[in-house]
Amino acid sequence: MNLDAIGALLEQRKPGFSLPGALYNDPAMFEFDLAAIHNRHWIMAGFEAELPEPGCTLALTIGRSPVVLVRGRDDVVRGFFNSCRHRGAQICANGTGRRPRLVCPYHQWAYDLDGRLAHAPQMAAPFDPDQFGLRPVHVRAVAGTLYVCLAETPPAFDAFGEALETLLAPHDLRNGRVAHQSVLVERANWKLVMENARECYHCSAGHPELSVTFPVKRRSLTIEEQTRTIEGFRERMAARGLENGPEEGPWWQAARFSLNPGCVSFSLDGGRCVSRTMGPPEGRLGDGDVGTLRWAVDPHCFVHAVGDHVFMFSAMPTGPMETVVTSKWLVHKDAVEGVDYDLEALIAMWSRTNDQDLLLAENNQAGVSSVGYVPGPYCMPAEQFVLRFVNWYCDTAKSYVQEHRKRARHAA
């Protein structure tokens, strides 16, 4: 499927409706989405706490592109394409590590922590090592979180960074620690995985554990009841010196909101998961009863920061109908497993939710793959964030198609 065909499908999409089937199913869409979406936009890579000391690395793959973040000896976090400048081998395996240099396992080319080529065995003059440093990628750090962009010119970041810094700073994520990470492979197009992750229309029936804490039924309250709940929560947070939002931009949203009455964390019973709250003991989080700060980044993630931990969800396409979902749980660096928290209790609610969502996304893919599939309307306001995501996707994809058409005309 060429760009003209993709452009025509995007134009066919009816406002307020899901996408034409080929945009979820056609193998060509995988390559298109990597080029138009994932290779051009900000991706949340993880947390600064995963790079606590110089030489620490965090490697991940965005679409087909391995990247690595490394904390330098000057304490600056830099990002590079994780591809050796000799013959392109991946240098660091995905995950975290620590090393004095980045050494390619293939032919032992070695790079300093700032990306400069330090050693290239048997390469004789006129070979110039200064011309073969690692290719950089854009990196931004916000309140202990890390973002990368592969594009030469990334989307504007400052508005997001400033808003999130204000909302998230009291949680003190720089003094956190990743307590657990999980990886799920879902046999569904990434857009279906993300549509599912952007709504709770399905939560009452699909997520009984999440429904204990998450306010999935709040819209059944009267307007007066909803207003009292929201205003009461905002007043309590203001008394603590916490900002609530909402804040949003073209590709991001962030807001703090209350959990269900009597709930203070994402656990099976709504109680605390970790006895040690995030942030300093004298900080604004206090006893940890601060609702949840949720932020979301298109195209791939959402994060919830409650008083005692942080949960990150990231969905990355690895094939036309395959998506890898990576989840991370962050606790205070001084929280001790078996003393301050039980790991199984910490991860139970979101792990069950992820398993349930895997089945829902794969089932959605099975139906969307049918020759009988016809796009349907989103439910407002229950699926407002799905509609926002799909509108963003369509606008971004159309812009990419138009940009390439313009280049083709100029080249002719």
C-alpha positions as CSV (number, residue, x, y, z in Angstrom):
1,M,0.0,0.0,0.0
2,N,1.6,3.3,-1.1
3,L,1.3,6.7,0.5
4,D,-1.6,7.8,-1.8
5,A,-3.6,4.7,-0.8
6,I,-2.9,5.4,2.9
7,G,-3.8,9.0,2.4
8,A,-7.1,8.0,0.8
9,L,-7.9,5.7,3.7
10,L,-7.2,8.5,6.2
11,E,-9.6,10.8,4.3
12,Q,-12.3,8.1,4.3
13,R,-12.4,8.0,8.1
14,K,-15.6,9.4,9.4
15,P,-15.2,11.9,12.3
16,G,-15.9,10.4,15.7
17,F,-15.5,6.8,14.3
18,S,-12.8,4.2,14.5
19,L,-10.4,3.7,11.7
20,P,-10.9,1.8,8.4
21,G,-9.8,-1.8,8.8
22,A,-6.7,-1.5,6.6
23,L,-5.2,1.1,8.9
24,Y,-5.2,-1.6,11.6
25,N,-4.5,-4.6,9.5
26,D,-2.4,-4.0,6.3
27,P,1.2,-5.0,6.8
28,A,2.3,-1.8,5.0
29,M,0.9,0.2,7.9
30,F,3.6,-1.1,10.2
31,E,6.4,0.5,8.2
32,F,4.3,3.7,7.6
33,D,3.6,4.1,11.4
34,L,7.2,3.7,12.3
35,A,8.2,6.3,9.7
36,A,5.3,8.8,10.4
37,I,4.8,8.3,14.1
38,H,7.3,6.5,16.2
39,N,10.5,7.8,14.5
40,R,9.3,11.4,14.7
41,H,7.8,11.8,18.2
42,W,8.8,11.8,21.8
43,I,9.0,8.4,23.5
44,M,9.2,8.0,27.3
45,A,12.2,5.8,27.8
46,G,12.0,5.3,31.5
47,F,13.3,7.0,34.7
48,E,16.4,8.8,35.7
49,A,16.6,6.4,38.7
50,E,17.5,3.6,36.2
51,L,20.7,5.6,35.5
52,P,21.9,6.3,39.1
53,E,25.6,6.6,38.4
54,P,28.1,7.4,35.6
55,G,28.4,4.5,33.2
56,C,24.8,3.3,33.8
57,T,22.9,2.5,30.6
58,L,19.3,2.1,29.6
59,A,18.7,0.5,26.2
60,L,15.4,0.0,24.4
61,T,14.1,-0.4,20.9
62,I,11.8,2.0,19.2
63,G,10.2,0.3,16.3
64,R,13.2,-1.1,14.5
65,S,15.7,1.3,16.1
66,P,17.7,0.3,19.1
67,V,18.7,3.3,21.3
68,V,20.8,3.6,24.4
69,L,20.8,6.3,27.2
70,V,23.9,6.6,29.3
71,R,24.9,8.8,32.2
72,G,28.2,10.4,31.5
73,R,31.0,11.1,33.9
74,D,29.8,14.7,34.0
75,D,26.4,13.3,35.3
76,V,24.6,14.3,32.0
77,V,22.3,11.7,30.5
78,R,22.8,11.4,26.7
79,G,21.2,9.2,24.1
80,F,22.6,7.5,21.0
81,F,21.5,5.2,18.3
82,N,22.6,1.8,19.7
83,S,24.3,0.8,16.5
84,C,28.1,0.5,16.1
85,R,29.7,2.8,13.5
86,H,31.7,-0.1,12.1
87,R,29.1,-2.4,10.6
88,G,26.0,-1.5,12.6
89,A,25.8,-4.2,15.3
90,Q,23.7,-3.4,18.4
91,I,26.1,-2.5,21.1
92,C,24.1,-2.8,24.3
93,A,21.4,-5.4,24.9
94,N,18.0,-4.0,25.8
95,G,17.7,-3.3,29.5
96,T,19.9,-1.6,32.1
97,G,23.6,-2.1,32.9
98,R,26.7,-0.3,33.9
99,R,30.0,-0.2,32.1
100,P,33.1,2.1,31.8
101,R,32.7,2.2,28.0
102,L,30.2,1.1,25.4
103,V,31.9,-1.8,23.7
104,C,30.4,-3.5,20.6
105,P,30.3,-7.3,21.1
106,Y,31.1,-7.9,17.4
107,H,34.5,-6.4,16.7
108,Q,35.2,-4.6,20.0
109,W,34.9,-1.0,18.9
110,A,34.7,0.9,22.1
111,Y,33.0,4.3,22.8
112,D,33.4,6.7,25.7
113,L,30.3,7.5,27.7
114,D,29.9,10.8,25.6
115,G,29.6,8.7,22.4
116,R,33.1,9.4,21.1
117,L,35.0,6.5,19.5
118,A,37.8,5.6,21.9
119,H,39.2,2.4,20.4
120,A,38.9,0.7,17.0
121,P,41.2,-2.3,16.8
122,Q,43.6,-2.5,13.8
123,M,42.0,0.5,12.0
124,A,45.0,2.2,10.4
125,A,45.5,5.7,9.0
126,P,43.9,7.5,7.3
127,F,41.1,6.3,9.5
128,D,39.9,9.2,11.7
129,P,38.1,8.1,14.9
130,D,36.7,11.5,15.4
131,Q,34.4,10.9,12.4
132,F,32.9,7.7,13.8
133,G,31.3,8.6,17.1
134,L,27.9,7.3,18.0
135,R,25.0,9.1,16.4
136,P,23.1,11.1,19.0
137,V,19.3,11.2,19.7
138,H,17.4,13.9,21.4
139,V,17.0,13.4,25.2
140,R,15.0,15.4,27.7
141,A,14.6,14.8,31.4
142,V,11.6,16.0,33.4
143,A,11.2,15.5,37.2
144,G,13.0,12.1,37.1
145,T,11.5,10.9,33.8
146,L,13.3,10.5,30.5
147,Y,12.2,11.0,26.9
148,V,13.9,10.4,23.6
149,C,13.1,11.4,20.0
150,L,14.8,9.9,16.9
151,A,13.8,12.8,14.6
152,E,16.4,15.3,13.4
153,T,13.9,18.0,14.5
154,P,11.6,16.8,17.3
155,P,8.2,18.2,18.2
156,A,8.2,21.1,20.7
157,F,8.8,19.8,24.2
158,D,9.0,22.7,26.6
159,A,5.3,23.2,27.4
160,F,5.0,19.5,28.3
161,G,8.2,19.6,30.3
162,E,7.2,22.7,32.3
163,A,3.7,21.4,33.1
164,L,4.9,17.9,34.1
165,E,7.7,19.3,36.3
166,T,5.2,21.3,38.3
167,L,2.8,18.4,38.8
168,L,5.3,15.6,39.3
169,A,8.2,17.3,41.2
170,P,6.7,16.5,44.7
171,H,6.8,12.8,43.9
172,D,10.7,13.0,43.8
173,L,11.1,10.3,41.2
174,R,14.9,10.9,41.0
175,N,15.0,9.2,44.4
176,G,13.1,6.2,43.2
177,R,14.0,2.7,42.2
178,V,12.5,0.3,39.7
179,A,11.1,-2.5,41.8
180,H,9.7,-4.6,38.9
181,Q,9.4,-4.7,35.2
182,S,7.2,-6.9,33.0
183,V,6.9,-7.5,29.3
184,L,3.9,-8.8,27.4
185,V,3.6,-9.6,23.7
186,E,0.1,-8.8,22.4
187,R,-1.1,-10.1,19.1
188,A,-2.8,-6.9,18.1
189,N,-2.0,-3.7,16.2
190,W,-0.4,-1.0,18.4
191,K,-3.3,1.4,17.7
192,L,-5.8,-1.1,19.1
193,V,-3.6,-1.6,22.2
194,M,-3.5,2.2,22.7
195,E,-7.2,2.8,22.1
196,N,-7.9,0.2,24.8
197,A,-5.4,2.0,27.1
198,R,-7.0,5.4,26.5
199,E,-10.5,4.5,27.9
200,C,-12.3,3.0,30.8
201,Y,-15.6,2.3,29.0
202,H,-14.7,-1.3,29.3
203,C,-13.4,-1.2,32.9
204,S,-16.5,-2.1,34.9
205,A,-16.9,-5.4,33.0
206,G,-13.3,-6.0,32.0
207,H,-11.3,-4.9,35.1
208,P,-12.9,-5.9,38.4
209,E,-9.7,-5.3,40.3
210,L,-9.0,-1.9,38.8
211,S,-12.6,-0.9,39.5
212,V,-12.0,-1.2,43.3
213,T,-9.7,1.9,43.2
214,F,-10.1,3.6,39.8
215,P,-13.2,5.8,39.6
216,V,-14.7,4.0,36.6
217,K,-18.3,4.6,37.8
218,R,-18.0,8.2,38.7
219,R,-19.9,9.3,35.6
220,S,-22.9,7.5,37.0
221,L,-23.0,10.2,39.8
222,T,-25.1,13.3,39.4
223,I,-23.4,16.5,38.2
224,E,-23.7,17.9,41.7
225,E,-22.1,14.8,43.2
226,Q,-19.3,14.8,40.7
227,T,-18.7,18.5,41.3
228,R,-18.5,18.1,45.1
229,T,-16.1,15.2,44.7
230,I,-13.8,17.1,42.3
231,E,-13.9,20.3,44.3
232,G,-13.3,18.6,47.6
233,F,-10.3,16.8,46.2
234,R,-8.8,19.9,44.6
235,E,-9.2,21.8,47.9
236,R,-7.4,19.0,49.8
237,M,-4.5,18.9,47.3
238,A,-4.2,22.7,47.3
239,A,-3.9,22.6,51.1
240,R,-0.9,20.3,50.6
241,G,0.6,22.6,47.9
242,L,0.0,20.1,45.1
243,E,-1.1,21.1,41.6
244,N,-3.9,19.2,39.9
245,G,-4.1,20.4,36.3
246,P,-5.5,19.4,33.9
247,E,-2.8,20.4,31.4
248,E,-2.5,19.2,27.8
249,G,-0.9,19.8,24.5
250,P,-1.2,18.2,21.0
251,W,0.5,14.9,22.0
252,W,0.2,14.8,25.8
253,Q,-2.2,15.2,28.8
254,A,-1.6,15.4,32.6
255,A,-3.9,15.7,35.5
256,R,-4.2,14.7,39.2
257,F,-7.6,13.2,40.3
258,S,-9.0,11.3,43.2
259,L,-9.3,7.6,43.5
260,N,-12.4,5.9,44.9
261,P,-13.5,6.8,48.5
262,G,-11.2,5.1,51.0
263,C,-8.6,4.2,48.4
264,V,-5.0,5.6,48.5
265,S,-3.1,3.4,46.0
266,F,-3.5,1.0,43.1
267,S,-3.8,-2.2,45.1
268,L,-6.4,-5.0,45.2
269,D,-8.1,-3.4,48.3
270,G,-7.2,0.2,47.7
271,G,-4.8,0.3,50.6
272,R,-1.1,1.3,50.5
273,C,1.3,-1.0,48.7
274,V,4.4,0.5,50.1
275,S,4.9,1.8,53.7
276,R,7.5,4.3,52.5
277,T,5.8,7.0,50.4
278,M,7.5,8.7,47.4
279,G,9.1,12.0,48.1
280,P,10.9,13.2,51.2
281,P,9.3,12.4,54.6
282,E,8.5,16.0,55.2
283,G,7.3,16.5,51.6
284,R,3.9,17.5,50.2
285,L,2.8,13.9,49.7
286,G,2.4,13.4,53.4
287,D,0.7,10.1,54.2
288,G,0.3,9.4,50.5
289,D,-3.4,10.1,50.2
290,V,-3.0,12.3,47.1
291,G,-5.1,10.5,44.4
292,T,-3.2,9.7,41.2
293,L,-1.3,11.9,38.9
294,R,-1.8,10.5,35.4
295,W,0.0,11.7,32.4
296,A,0.0,10.2,28.9
297,V,2.2,10.7,25.9
298,D,1.2,9.9,22.3
299,P,1.9,7.6,20.7
300,H,2.7,5.0,23.3
301,C,2.3,5.4,27.1
302,F,0.5,6.4,30.2
303,V,1.8,6.7,33.7
304,H,0.1,6.9,37.1
305,A,1.9,8.3,40.2
306,V,0.2,7.6,43.5
307,G,1.5,8.4,46.9
308,D,3.5,5.3,47.4
309,H,4.6,4.2,43.9
310,V,4.6,4.9,40.2
311,F,3.3,2.7,37.4
312,M,4.4,3.1,33.7
313,F,2.7,1.4,30.7
314,S,4.4,1.6,27.3
315,A,3.2,-0.1,24.1
316,M,5.7,-0.4,21.2
317,P,4.8,-2.0,17.8
318,T,7.1,-4.9,16.7
319,G,5.0,-6.1,13.8
320,P,1.8,-5.3,11.9
321,M,-0.3,-7.2,14.5
322,E,2.2,-7.4,17.3
323,T,2.8,-5.0,20.2
324,V,5.2,-5.3,23.1
325,V,3.8,-3.8,26.3
326,T,6.5,-2.9,28.9
327,S,5.4,-2.0,32.4
328,K,7.5,-0.6,35.3
329,W,6.8,-0.1,39.0
330,L,8.9,2.6,40.8
331,V,9.1,2.8,44.6
332,H,11.2,5.0,46.8
333,K,14.9,4.0,46.7
334,D,14.9,3.3,50.5
335,A,11.9,1.0,50.3
336,V,13.0,-2.6,51.1
337,E,11.2,-5.5,49.5
338,G,9.8,-7.8,52.2
339,V,10.0,-5.0,54.8
340,D,8.3,-2.0,53.3
341,Y,6.4,-3.8,50.5
342,D,5.4,-7.2,49.2
343,L,6.3,-7.4,45.5
344,E,3.4,-9.6,44.5
345,A,1.0,-7.2,46.3
346,L,2.6,-4.2,44.6
347,I,2.2,-5.5,41.1
348,A,-1.0,-7.5,41.5
349,M,-3.6,-5.0,40.3
350,W,-1.8,-3.6,37.2
351,S,-0.5,-7.1,36.3
352,R,-4.1,-8.5,36.3
353,T,-5.3,-5.4,34.4
354,N,-2.5,-5.9,31.8
355,D,-3.4,-9.6,31.4
356,Q,-7.1,-8.7,30.9
357,D,-6.2,-6.0,28.4
358,L,-4.1,-8.4,26.4
359,L,-7.2,-10.6,25.9
360,L,-9.3,-7.6,25.1
361,A,-6.9,-6.2,22.5
362,E,-6.4,-9.5,20.8
363,N,-10.1,-10.1,20.7
364,N,-10.5,-6.6,19.2
365,Q,-7.9,-7.5,16.6
366,A,-9.8,-10.7,15.6
367,G,-13.0,-8.7,15.0
368,V,-11.3,-5.8,13.2
369,S,-9.5,-8.3,10.9
370,S,-12.9,-9.6,9.6
371,V,-14.1,-8.8,6.1
372,G,-17.3,-7.8,7.9
373,Y,-15.7,-5.1,10.0
374,V,-17.2,-1.6,9.6
375,P,-15.9,1.4,11.7
376,G,-18.1,2.3,14.5
377,P,-18.8,5.4,16.6
378,Y,-16.9,6.2,19.8
379,C,-19.0,6.7,23.0
380,M,-18.8,10.2,24.4
381,P,-17.6,11.1,27.0
382,A,-16.5,7.6,28.0
383,E,-14.1,7.3,25.0
384,Q,-13.1,10.9,24.7
385,F,-9.4,10.1,25.2
386,V,-9.7,7.4,22.5
387,L,-11.1,9.9,20.1
388,R,-8.4,12.3,21.0
389,F,-5.7,9.7,20.3
390,V,-7.3,8.6,17.0
391,N,-7.7,12.2,15.9
392,W,-4.1,12.9,16.8
393,Y,-3.0,9.9,14.9
394,C,-5.0,10.8,11.8
395,D,-3.8,14.4,11.8
396,T,-0.2,13.3,12.2
397,A,-0.4,10.7,9.5
398,K,-2.1,13.1,7.1
399,S,0.6,15.7,7.7
400,Y,3.3,13.1,6.9
401,V,1.6,12.1,3.7
402,Q,1.2,15.7,2.6
403,E,4.8,16.4,3.5
404,H,6.0,13.6,1.3
405,R,3.7,14.5,-1.6
406,K,5.1,18.1,-1.5
407,R,8.7,16.7,-1.6
408,A,7.8,14.5,-4.5
409,R,6.4,17.5,-6.5
410,H,9.5,19.6,-5.8
411,A,11.8,16.7,-6.8
412,A,9.8,16.4,-10.1
